[in-house]
Amino acid sequence: MICVQLSFDGLEVTPDLSVAASSNVRGNKKKRPHSQVADQSASASSAAAAAGSSPAAASSAAPNLLDRMINGGGKRAKPDSNSGSSKKKKGGVPSFGAAAAAAGHSASSKAERKMKSEYKERLAKYAAVQGDLHGKAAIKAVKNSALKKEMRLSDKAKVQHAAAAARAEILLPSSAGSLEVSSDSGDRTWRIRQEQLKPQVDVRTQAKMFDLGLTEFGPYTCKYTRNGRHLLLAGRKGHLNLMDWKSFALTSELHVKEQVNDACFLHDESMYAVAQKKYVYIYDRTGMELHALRNHFDVNRLEFLPYHFLLASVGATGYLKYQDTSTGAFVAEHRTKLGACEVMRQNPANAVMLLGHNNGTVTMWTPNMPQPVATILTHRAPLLALAVDPAGHMLATSGLDGQVKVWDVRTYKELHSYFTVRPAQSIDISQSGMMALGFGPHVQVWKDAFKEKQNAPYMVKQLPGQVVRNVSFCPFEDVLGVGHSGGFSSLVIPGAGEANFDSFAANPFATRAQTRESTVHSLLDKLQPDMITLDSNMFGLMDRKGKAAFDGSRAVVRQQKMQEATDKSMEANKARGKSKSSKKVNRKRANIVDQARMERVEKAQKVQQQIVQRKEAQQREADGKPKSALQRFG
């Protein structure tokens, strides 16, 4: 028996929870983004998933915490007669009913009781994970004031984290889908083909399974925008196709009449860059050429950093180059000294560029460092492809030796490896952590490949008579795009996409006005290239060793400045009086030669010679020696 569970676009809300998910607030017409709640509850949600305890056990384990979260610390908040909202009692969290009243919901009492009951169950689950509170009596018995403060803050944090996690579970109800088979039949998910899956899904998902036969100008490279709505197809022989693939609307199509090595979108679908035979060109959505980047020549790979507005390229010359697409400035150029490079991907977490070289190493680069910040020997053969997961923790590499290795970027250690029939030419990682491999006519998708080594792939697809060039997951969709020598294929992979999207980062349903507004906000929030570092958490922290070194260097600099000031003052003292009138007259007469001046100079020299001889005679007499050499015979 085949059981398919899919999530579509992250918009499904159950009828009982539609009131909690509503964002229209009475008295305050602002919409509260789901991302804020999700960010607040990330730690608590992960801890709850690891625990998996029952609500009843949690209720008995932490009654104080539950009471404080449900009833606001044991006392109900009194409603405000003017605004109809509930005030929050200091030191507690308002109840779910009070929060609903504050948000202006007009739900019936029956629906409110049902939602409150569900909210209480979720609170019980997360309360068990957080543990019991210390309690006022235990805190009062402690004599150390610092420890008291720490215990109070700990209790407050437990309450806030558990409440935020429970609210997030209600406001973000969509969950990732999955492909399941009956354990009794002994079947495997990789045996299920796309043809068998198509009748089991709805009409909208069936429309996402399609093939484009483009045999004349292939093989093709496929790239999706950050919101997953637009698709760019770049044929090796010069064919470019931009389309809204969800509505199957062709935006533009052109032929550049020369070889195309790679292509990528810039900040949105309005512009995209193409690495052609000699230079890199930028086109708009209508296919009009906007710029020709002649500093980037013989380019094999392109990557765009959306938060820094940087276009990175690497090619046959072995130079990694950065171009600012917002100002047009050429930011940096680094010589890798490792020959031609055909493998490059970015780390989405810290914007560090990863290059794969023919000697089997992966080097990590930033715009502000002329040397690589890290180097990993991944294979003993040339690299063919690599990919980094969205969290920036895991790295997948494939080499000409036929291995696909999984690495932990934080420790630079190999976790495990897989063998493929042919060397994998393309790798991509989905938002949920699935890994797609493309080699020859085969496409494999591995689920939970980074957690532990899997025995079999999650899904497979074979394209007879074709050669896969590129695989790419579509953001916020359970779709995998495959570019091959025969065109393009769209495959449905249940559970590949993120179910709940963040509209502040990427909105799949953005209108043109919202797209323009997001572009303006992105430019205002643009990060400088100097902020790209290997450790993205270093900003805002204090390096005590660096501070001590900085203080020491400041003392040295201060001492050097004082010494320079002293030297300058001494020079000024030595030169004092040089502008006097007599000095000026003497300097002017220094080059005048007359008989009287020569006589004065000779007389002065004789006097000086007599003084020197007298001093030498006195010194010899003091030492008991004769005043001259003739006196020893007298």
C-alpha positions as CSV (number, residue, x, y, z in Angstrom):
1,M,0.0,0.0,0.0
2,I,1.3,3.4,-1.0
3,C,0.6,6.3,1.3
4,V,1.6,9.8,0.0
5,Q,1.6,12.8,2.3
6,L,2.4,16.1,0.5
7,S,2.5,19.7,1.7
8,F,1.6,22.4,-0.9
9,D,3.1,25.9,-0.6
10,G,2.9,25.9,3.2
11,L,-0.7,27.4,3.2
12,E,-2.8,24.6,4.5
13,V,-4.6,25.5,7.8
14,T,-6.9,23.2,9.6
15,P,-10.4,24.6,10.2
16,D,-10.1,24.4,14.0
17,L,-6.9,26.5,14.0
18,S,-7.9,29.1,11.4
19,V,-8.7,31.5,14.1
20,A,-5.3,31.3,15.6
21,A,-3.6,31.7,12.2
22,S,-5.6,34.8,11.3
23,S,-3.4,37.9,11.1
24,N,-6.1,40.7,11.1
25,V,-5.8,42.4,14.4
26,R,-8.6,44.7,15.7
27,G,-7.3,48.1,16.8
28,N,-3.9,47.3,15.2
29,K,-4.0,46.5,11.5
30,K,-0.4,45.3,11.3
31,K,0.2,41.7,10.3
32,R,2.5,39.6,12.5
33,P,4.9,37.5,10.4
34,H,5.1,33.8,11.1
35,S,8.9,34.0,11.0
36,Q,9.1,35.9,14.3
37,V,7.3,33.1,16.1
38,A,9.3,30.4,14.4
39,D,12.6,32.1,15.3
40,Q,11.6,32.5,18.9
41,S,10.7,28.8,19.3
42,A,13.5,27.2,17.3
43,S,15.4,25.9,20.4
44,A,12.3,24.7,22.2
45,S,10.8,23.0,19.1
46,S,14.0,21.0,18.5
47,A,14.1,19.9,22.1
48,A,10.5,18.8,22.1
49,A,11.0,16.8,18.9
50,A,13.9,15.0,20.7
51,A,11.8,14.3,23.8
52,G,8.5,13.0,22.3
53,S,6.8,12.7,25.7
54,S,3.0,12.4,26.2
55,P,0.9,15.4,27.4
56,A,-0.3,13.6,30.5
57,A,3.2,12.8,31.7
58,A,4.3,16.3,31.0
59,S,1.3,17.8,33.0
60,S,2.2,15.7,36.0
61,A,5.9,16.4,35.7
62,A,5.7,20.2,35.5
63,P,2.4,21.5,37.0
64,N,3.9,24.8,38.1
65,L,5.1,25.6,34.7
66,L,1.8,24.7,33.1
67,D,-0.2,26.7,35.5
68,R,2.0,29.7,34.9
69,M,1.7,29.5,31.1
70,I,-2.0,28.7,31.0
71,N,-3.2,31.1,33.6
72,G,-0.5,33.8,33.6
73,G,1.2,32.8,36.9
74,G,-2.0,31.7,38.6
75,K,-3.8,35.0,38.2
76,R,-6.0,35.9,35.3
77,A,-5.4,39.3,33.6
78,K,-8.2,41.8,33.8
79,P,-9.6,43.0,30.4
80,D,-9.2,46.6,29.5
81,S,-12.6,48.2,29.0
82,N,-11.4,50.8,26.6
83,S,-9.6,48.7,24.0
84,G,-11.1,45.3,24.7
85,S,-7.6,43.8,25.1
86,S,-6.1,42.0,28.1
87,K,-3.1,43.3,30.1
88,K,-0.2,41.1,30.7
89,K,0.6,40.4,34.3
90,K,4.2,41.1,35.1
91,G,6.2,37.9,35.6
92,G,3.7,35.7,33.8
93,V,2.4,34.8,30.3
94,P,-1.3,35.6,29.4
95,S,-3.7,32.8,28.8
96,F,-4.7,31.7,25.3
97,G,-8.1,33.1,25.7
98,A,-6.7,36.5,26.8
99,A,-4.4,36.4,23.9
100,A,-7.2,35.7,21.5
101,A,-9.3,38.6,23.0
102,A,-6.3,40.9,22.6
103,A,-6.0,39.9,19.0
104,G,-9.6,40.8,18.4
105,H,-10.9,37.4,17.4
106,S,-14.6,36.9,17.4
107,A,-14.6,33.1,17.7
108,S,-17.4,31.3,19.6
109,S,-16.8,30.1,23.1
110,K,-16.9,26.5,22.0
111,A,-14.2,27.0,19.4
112,E,-12.2,28.9,21.9
113,R,-12.4,26.2,24.5
114,K,-11.3,23.6,21.9
115,M,-8.4,25.7,20.8
116,K,-7.4,26.4,24.4
117,S,-7.5,22.6,25.1
118,E,-5.2,22.0,22.1
119,Y,-2.9,24.8,23.2
120,K,-2.8,23.3,26.7
121,E,-1.7,19.9,25.3
122,R,1.1,21.6,23.4
123,L,2.2,23.5,26.4
124,A,2.3,20.3,28.4
125,K,4.5,18.7,25.8
126,Y,7.0,21.5,25.8
127,A,6.8,22.0,29.5
128,A,8.0,18.5,30.0
129,V,11.0,19.2,27.8
130,Q,11.9,22.5,29.7
131,G,11.6,20.8,33.2
132,D,10.2,22.1,36.5
133,L,10.6,25.6,37.6
134,H,12.7,26.4,40.7
135,G,9.7,28.1,42.4
136,K,9.6,31.2,44.6
137,A,10.3,29.3,47.8
138,A,13.4,27.7,46.5
139,I,14.7,31.0,45.1
140,K,13.9,32.8,48.4
141,A,15.9,30.2,50.3
142,V,19.1,31.0,48.3
143,K,21.3,33.5,50.0
144,N,23.5,34.4,47.0
145,S,21.9,37.3,45.1
146,A,23.6,36.4,41.8
147,L,22.4,32.9,42.0
148,K,18.9,34.2,42.8
149,K,18.9,36.4,39.7
150,E,20.1,33.5,37.5
151,M,17.3,31.2,38.8
152,R,14.7,33.8,38.1
153,L,15.9,34.3,34.6
154,S,16.0,30.6,34.1
155,D,12.4,30.2,35.1
156,K,11.4,33.1,32.9
157,A,13.2,31.7,29.9
158,K,11.6,28.3,30.3
159,V,8.1,29.8,30.4
160,Q,8.8,32.0,27.3
161,H,10.4,29.2,25.3
162,A,7.6,26.7,26.0
163,A,4.9,29.2,25.2
164,A,6.6,30.4,22.0
165,A,7.0,26.8,20.8
166,A,3.3,26.0,21.5
167,R,2.2,29.2,19.7
168,A,4.5,28.4,16.7
169,E,3.0,24.9,16.4
170,I,-0.5,26.5,16.0
171,L,0.6,29.4,13.7
172,L,2.7,27.2,11.5
173,P,0.5,24.1,11.1
174,S,1.9,22.9,7.8
175,S,4.4,20.0,7.9
176,A,6.7,18.4,5.3
177,G,5.2,15.6,3.4
178,S,6.7,12.1,3.0
179,L,6.5,9.0,0.9
180,E,5.6,5.9,2.9
181,V,5.1,2.3,2.0
182,S,3.6,-0.5,4.0
183,S,6.1,-2.4,6.1
184,D,4.3,-5.6,5.7
185,S,4.7,-5.7,1.9
186,G,8.5,-5.4,2.2
187,D,8.5,-2.7,-0.6
188,R,10.8,0.2,-0.8
189,T,10.2,3.9,-1.6
190,W,12.9,3.9,-4.4
191,R,10.8,1.3,-6.3
192,I,8.0,3.8,-6.7
193,R,8.2,5.6,-10.1
194,Q,6.8,9.0,-11.0
195,E,4.2,7.3,-13.2
196,Q,2.9,5.3,-10.2
197,L,3.0,8.5,-8.0
198,K,1.1,10.7,-10.4
199,P,-2.4,9.1,-9.9
200,Q,-2.0,9.3,-6.1
201,V,-1.6,13.1,-5.9
202,D,-3.9,16.0,-6.6
203,V,-4.2,17.9,-9.9
204,R,-1.9,20.8,-8.9
205,T,0.9,18.3,-8.0
206,Q,0.3,16.4,-11.2
207,A,0.9,19.6,-13.2
208,K,4.3,19.8,-11.6
209,M,5.4,16.5,-13.3
210,F,6.4,17.4,-16.8
211,D,9.2,17.0,-19.4
212,L,10.4,19.6,-21.9
213,G,11.9,18.1,-25.0
214,L,14.8,20.4,-26.1
215,T,17.1,18.1,-27.9
216,E,18.7,20.6,-30.3
217,F,20.6,23.0,-28.0
218,G,21.3,20.8,-24.9
219,P,22.5,19.8,-22.5
220,Y,20.7,22.3,-20.2
221,T,21.4,23.9,-16.9
222,C,18.4,24.7,-14.7
223,K,18.2,27.4,-12.0
224,Y,15.3,28.5,-9.8
225,T,14.8,31.9,-8.2
226,R,15.0,32.2,-4.4
227,N,11.2,32.1,-4.0
228,G,11.0,29.1,-6.4
229,R,8.5,30.7,-8.9
230,H,10.7,31.3,-12.0
231,L,12.9,28.9,-13.9
232,L,15.9,29.7,-16.1
233,L,17.1,27.1,-18.6
234,A,20.5,27.6,-20.3
235,G,21.5,25.4,-23.1
236,R,25.1,24.6,-23.8
237,K,24.7,25.8,-27.4
238,G,23.3,29.2,-26.5
239,H,19.6,28.8,-25.9
240,L,18.2,30.8,-22.9
241,N,14.7,30.4,-21.6
242,L,13.1,32.3,-18.7
243,M,9.6,31.2,-17.6
244,D,7.1,31.2,-14.8
245,W,7.0,27.5,-14.5
246,K,4.0,27.3,-12.1
247,S,1.7,29.0,-14.6
248,F,3.7,27.8,-17.7
249,A,4.0,31.4,-18.9
250,L,7.1,32.0,-21.1
251,T,8.7,35.3,-20.0
252,S,11.5,35.5,-22.6
253,E,13.5,33.3,-25.0
254,L,16.6,34.1,-26.9
255,H,19.6,32.5,-28.6
256,V,23.1,34.1,-27.9
257,K,24.7,32.1,-30.8
258,E,27.7,31.0,-28.8
259,Q,28.6,28.6,-26.1
260,V,27.0,29.0,-22.6
261,N,28.9,27.6,-19.7
262,D,26.7,28.6,-16.8
263,A,23.9,31.0,-15.8
264,C,22.3,32.2,-12.5
265,F,19.7,34.7,-11.3
266,L,20.7,37.9,-9.6
267,H,18.5,39.3,-6.8
268,D,15.3,38.3,-8.5
269,E,13.9,37.2,-11.9
270,S,14.3,40.7,-13.3
271,M,18.0,40.1,-14.1
272,Y,20.2,37.1,-14.7
273,A,23.9,36.6,-15.6
274,V,25.2,34.2,-18.3
275,A,28.7,33.0,-18.6
276,Q,29.2,32.8,-22.3
277,K,32.2,31.7,-24.4
278,K,34.4,34.7,-23.6
279,Y,32.7,37.2,-21.2
280,V,29.9,37.3,-18.7
281,Y,26.7,39.1,-19.8
282,I,23.7,40.4,-17.8
283,Y,20.2,40.3,-19.3
284,D,16.9,41.5,-18.0
285,R,13.6,39.6,-18.0
286,T,12.8,40.6,-21.6
287,G,16.1,39.2,-22.9
288,M,17.8,42.6,-23.5
289,E,21.5,42.8,-22.8
290,L,22.2,45.2,-19.9
291,H,25.9,44.8,-19.2
292,A,29.0,43.0,-20.5
293,L,31.4,42.2,-17.7
294,R,34.7,42.1,-19.5
295,N,36.7,41.7,-16.3
296,H,35.2,38.2,-16.1
297,F,36.5,36.1,-19.0
298,D,36.7,32.4,-19.7
299,V,34.2,31.8,-16.8
300,N,33.0,28.3,-16.0
301,R,30.8,28.9,-12.9
302,L,28.7,31.7,-11.5
303,E,27.3,32.3,-8.1
304,F,25.3,35.2,-6.7
305,L,25.3,36.2,-3.0
306,P,21.8,37.8,-2.4
307,Y,22.6,39.5,0.9
308,H,25.8,41.2,-0.3
309,F,24.7,41.7,-4.0
310,L,28.0,40.1,-5.2
311,L,28.4,38.1,-8.4
312,A,31.3,35.6,-8.1
313,S,32.9,33.8,-11.0
314,V,35.7,31.4,-11.6
315,G,37.0,29.8,-14.7
316,A,39.9,28.6,-16.8
317,T,42.3,31.3,-15.6
318,G,42.0,30.1,-12.0
319,Y,41.0,33.5,-10.7
320,L,38.0,34.0,-8.3
321,K,36.4,37.4,-9.0
322,Y,33.7,39.4,-7.1
323,Q,31.6,42.1,-8.8
324,D,29.1,44.3,-6.9
325,T,25.9,44.3,-9.0
326,S,24.3,47.2,-7.1
327,T,27.1,49.7,-7.8
328,G,29.0,48.0,-10.6
329,A,32.3,48.1,-8.6
330,F,34.9,45.4,-9.0
331,V,35.3,44.2,-5.4
332,A,38.1,41.6,-5.4
333,E,40.2,39.2,-7.5
334,H,42.0,36.2,-6.0
335,R,44.4,33.9,-7.7
336,T,43.8,30.3,-6.6
337,K,47.2,29.0,-7.9
338,L,45.5,25.6,-8.5
339,G,44.8,25.9,-12.2
340,A,41.4,25.9,-14.0
341,C,38.4,25.5,-11.8
342,E,34.9,24.1,-12.9
343,V,33.3,23.5,-9.5
344,M,32.0,26.4,-7.3
345,R,29.2,26.7,-4.8
346,Q,28.4,29.1,-2.0
347,N,27.8,28.4,1.7
348,P,24.3,29.9,2.3
349,A,25.0,30.4,6.0
350,N,28.1,32.6,5.8
351,A,28.5,33.5,2.1
352,V,31.9,31.8,1.8
353,M,32.7,30.5,-1.6
354,L,33.8,26.8,-2.0
355,L,35.9,25.8,-4.9
356,G,36.7,22.3,-6.1
357,H,40.0,21.7,-7.8
358,N,41.6,19.0,-9.9
359,N,44.0,17.9,-7.0
360,G,41.0,16.8,-5.0
361,T,40.9,19.8,-2.5
362,V,38.1,22.1,-1.6
363,T,39.2,25.6,-0.8
364,M,37.1,28.3,1.0
365,W,37.4,31.9,0.0
366,T,36.2,35.3,1.2
367,P,36.5,38.6,-0.6
368,N,38.7,40.2,2.0
369,M,41.4,37.4,2.2
370,P,43.9,36.8,-0.7
371,Q,44.5,33.2,0.5
372,P,41.9,30.5,1.3
373,V,40.5,30.6,4.8
374,A,40.3,26.8,4.9
375,T,41.4,23.9,2.7
376,I,40.1,20.3,2.8
377,L,41.5,17.3,1.0
378,T,38.3,15.6,0.0
379,H,39.2,13.2,-2.8
380,R,42.3,11.7,-4.3
381,A,40.9,12.5,-7.7
382,P,39.6,15.7,-9.5
383,L,36.4,17.1,-8.0
384,L,33.3,17.1,-10.2
385,A,30.6,18.6,-7.9
386,L,29.9,19.8,-4.4
387,A,27.0,21.2,-2.4
388,V,26.4,22.8,1.0
389,D,23.2,22.3,3.0
390,P,21.1,25.5,3.8
391,A,22.3,25.5,7.5
392,G,25.9,25.6,6.3
393,H,26.9,22.6,8.5
394,M,27.2,19.7,5.9
395,L,29.2,19.4,2.7
396,A,28.7,16.8,0.0
397,T,31.4,16.3,-2.6
398,S,31.8,14.0,-5.6
399,G,35.0,13.1,-7.4
400,L,36.3,11.2,-10.4
401,D,37.0,8.3,-8.1
402,G,33.2,7.5,-8.1
403,Q,32.7,8.4,-4.4
404,V,30.2,10.8,-2.9
405,K,31.5,11.9,0.5
406,V,29.6,13.8,3.3
407,W,31.7,16.2,5.5
408,D,31.0,18.2,8.6
409,V,32.1,21.7,7.8
410,R,32.4,22.7,11.4
411,T,35.0,20.0,12.2
412,Y,36.3,19.4,8.6
413,K,35.8,15.6,9.2
414,E,34.4,13.0,6.9
415,L,31.2,11.4,8.2
416,H,30.5,8.7,5.6
417,S,30.7,8.1,1.9
418,Y,28.6,6.5,-0.9
419,F,29.6,4.9,-4.2
420,T,27.9,5.6,-7.5
421,V,27.9,3.6,-10.7
422,R,29.4,6.6,-12.5
423,P,31.0,9.7,-11.0
424,A,28.3,12.1,-10.0
425,Q,28.3,15.2,-12.2
426,S,25.9,17.3,-10.1
427,I,24.8,17.5,-6.5
428,D,22.1,19.5,-4.8
429,I,20.7,19.6,-1.3
430,S,17.1,20.5,-0.5
431,Q,15.7,22.7,2.2
432,S,14.7,19.7,4.2
433,G,18.1,18.0,3.9
434,M,17.6,15.6,1.0
435,M,20.6,15.1,-1.4
436,A,20.1,14.7,-5.1
437,L,22.8,13.1,-7.3
438,G,22.9,13.2,-11.1
439,F,25.3,10.8,-13.0
440,G,24.9,9.5,-16.5
441,P,21.2,8.8,-17.2
442,H,20.5,8.3,-13.5
443,V,19.0,10.6,-10.8
444,Q,19.1,9.5,-7.1
445,V,17.6,11.3,-4.1
446,W,18.8,10.3,-0.6
447,K,16.8,11.1,2.5
448,D,18.5,11.6,5.9
449,A,21.9,11.1,4.2
450,F,23.6,13.5,6.6
451,K,22.3,12.0,9.8
452,E,23.5,8.5,9.2
453,K,24.6,6.3,6.3
454,Q,21.7,5.0,4.3
455,N,21.5,1.6,2.7
456,A,19.2,2.6,-0.2
457,P,18.1,5.9,-1.9
458,Y,14.8,7.5,-1.2
459,M,13.8,7.9,-4.8
460,V,15.4,7.2,-8.2
461,K,14.7,8.3,-11.8
462,Q,16.2,7.0,-15.0
463,L,16.3,9.0,-18.2
464,P,17.1,6.5,-21.0
465,G,19.4,7.8,-23.7
466,Q,20.1,11.1,-21.8
467,V,23.0,12.5,-19.9
468,V,22.2,14.5,-16.7
469,R,24.1,17.8,-16.5
470,N,22.4,19.6,-13.6
471,V,20.0,18.8,-10.7
472,S,18.4,21.5,-8.7
473,F,15.7,21.5,-6.0
474,C,12.9,24.1,-6.2
475,P,12.6,26.2,-3.0
476,F,9.4,25.8,-1.0
477,E,8.2,23.0,-3.4
478,D,8.5,19.2,-3.4
479,V,10.0,19.4,-6.9
480,L,13.4,18.5,-8.3
481,G,14.5,20.0,-11.6
482,V,16.8,17.9,-13.9
483,G,18.6,19.5,-16.8
484,H,19.9,16.9,-19.3
485,S,20.9,16.5,-22.9
486,G,17.3,16.0,-24.0
487,G,15.9,19.1,-22.3
488,F,14.4,19.5,-18.8
489,S,12.4,17.2,-16.5
490,S,10.5,18.1,-13.4
491,L,10.1,15.4,-10.7
492,V,8.0,15.4,-7.6
493,I,9.9,14.4,-4.5
494,P,7.6,14.3,-1.4
495,G,9.1,16.2,1.6
496,A,11.8,18.0,-0.3
497,G,10.6,21.6,0.2
498,E,10.1,23.8,3.2
499,A,6.4,23.7,4.2
500,N,6.3,27.1,6.0
501,F,8.0,30.0,4.1
502,D,9.3,33.2,5.5
503,S,7.8,36.1,3.5
504,F,10.6,38.4,4.6
505,A,13.3,36.2,3.0
506,A,11.4,34.9,0.0
507,N,7.7,35.1,-0.8
508,P,6.5,32.6,-3.5
509,F,3.3,34.6,-3.9
510,A,4.8,38.1,-4.1
511,T,3.1,40.6,-6.4
512,R,5.1,43.0,-8.6
513,A,4.7,45.8,-6.1
514,Q,5.9,43.5,-3.2
515,T,8.9,42.4,-5.4
516,R,9.9,46.0,-5.9
517,E,9.5,46.8,-2.3
518,S,11.6,43.7,-1.2
519,T,14.3,44.8,-3.7
520,V,14.5,48.2,-2.0
521,H,14.6,46.7,1.4
522,S,17.3,44.3,0.3
523,L,19.4,47.2,-0.9
524,L,18.9,49.1,2.3
525,D,19.9,46.0,4.3
526,K,22.8,45.1,2.0
527,L,25.9,43.7,3.8
528,Q,29.4,44.8,3.0
529,P,31.9,42.3,1.6
530,D,34.2,42.7,4.6
531,M,31.5,41.1,6.8
532,I,31.9,37.7,5.0
533,T,33.9,35.5,7.5
534,L,34.2,31.8,8.1
535,D,32.6,32.2,11.5
536,S,29.4,34.2,11.0
537,N,28.9,34.4,14.8
538,M,32.0,36.4,15.5
539,F,30.3,39.8,15.1
540,G,29.1,41.3,18.4
541,L,31.5,39.2,20.5
542,M,34.6,40.3,22.3
543,D,37.9,38.6,21.7
544,R,39.8,39.0,25.0
545,K,43.1,37.9,23.5
546,G,42.6,40.3,20.7
547,K,41.7,43.1,23.1
548,A,44.9,42.5,25.1
549,A,47.0,42.5,21.9
550,F,45.2,45.6,20.8
551,D,45.9,47.3,24.1
552,G,49.5,46.3,23.8
553,S,49.8,47.6,20.3
554,R,48.1,50.8,21.3
555,A,50.8,51.3,24.0
556,V,53.5,50.7,21.5
557,V,52.0,53.1,19.1
558,R,51.6,55.7,21.8
559,Q,55.3,55.3,22.8
560,Q,56.3,55.7,19.2
561,K,54.3,58.8,18.8
562,M,55.9,60.3,21.9
563,Q,59.4,59.5,20.6
564,E,58.6,61.1,17.3
565,A,57.3,64.2,19.0
566,T,60.5,64.4,21.1
567,D,62.7,64.0,18.0
568,K,60.8,66.7,16.3
569,S,61.2,69.1,19.2
570,M,64.9,68.4,19.3
571,E,65.3,69.2,15.6
572,A,63.3,72.4,16.1
573,N,65.7,73.4,19.0
574,K,68.7,72.8,16.8
575,A,67.4,74.9,14.0
576,R,66.5,77.8,16.3
577,G,67.8,81.2,15.2
578,K,68.5,80.1,11.6
579,S,66.3,82.9,10.3
580,K,68.2,85.7,12.1
581,S,69.5,88.5,9.8
582,S,73.2,87.8,10.6
583,K,72.8,84.1,9.8
584,K,71.2,85.0,6.5
585,V,74.1,87.4,5.6
586,N,76.7,84.7,6.5
587,R,75.0,82.1,4.4
588,K,75.0,84.5,1.5
589,R,78.7,85.3,2.0
590,A,79.7,81.7,2.4
591,N,80.4,81.3,-1.4
592,I,82.4,84.6,-1.7
593,V,86.2,84.1,-1.8
594,D,88.5,87.0,-0.9
595,Q,92.0,87.5,0.6
596,A,90.9,88.7,4.0
597,R,88.5,85.7,4.5
598,M,91.2,83.2,3.5
599,E,93.6,84.7,6.0
600,R,91.0,84.4,8.7
601,V,90.4,80.8,7.9
602,E,94.1,79.9,7.9
603,K,94.6,81.6,11.2
604,A,91.7,79.8,12.8
605,Q,93.0,76.5,11.5
606,K,96.4,77.2,13.1
607,V,94.9,78.1,16.4
608,Q,92.8,74.9,16.4
609,Q,95.9,72.8,15.5
610,Q,97.8,74.4,18.4
611,I,95.0,73.6,20.8
612,V,95.0,70.0,19.7
613,Q,98.8,69.6,20.1
614,R,98.7,71.2,23.6
615,K,96.0,68.7,24.7
616,E,98.0,65.8,23.4
617,A,101.1,66.9,25.2
618,Q,99.3,67.3,28.4
619,Q,97.8,63.8,28.1
620,R,101.3,62.2,27.4
621,E,102.8,64.0,30.4
622,A,100.0,62.8,32.6
623,D,100.7,59.2,31.4
624,G,104.4,59.6,32.1
625,K,105.4,59.6,28.5
626,P,107.7,62.1,26.8
627,K,105.9,65.0,25.2
628,S,107.6,64.2,21.8
629,A,109.5,61.4,20.2
630,L,112.9,63.3,20.4
631,Q,112.8,63.7,24.2
632,R,113.5,60.0,24.7
633,F,117.1,60.7,23.5
634,G,117.6,63.8,25.6
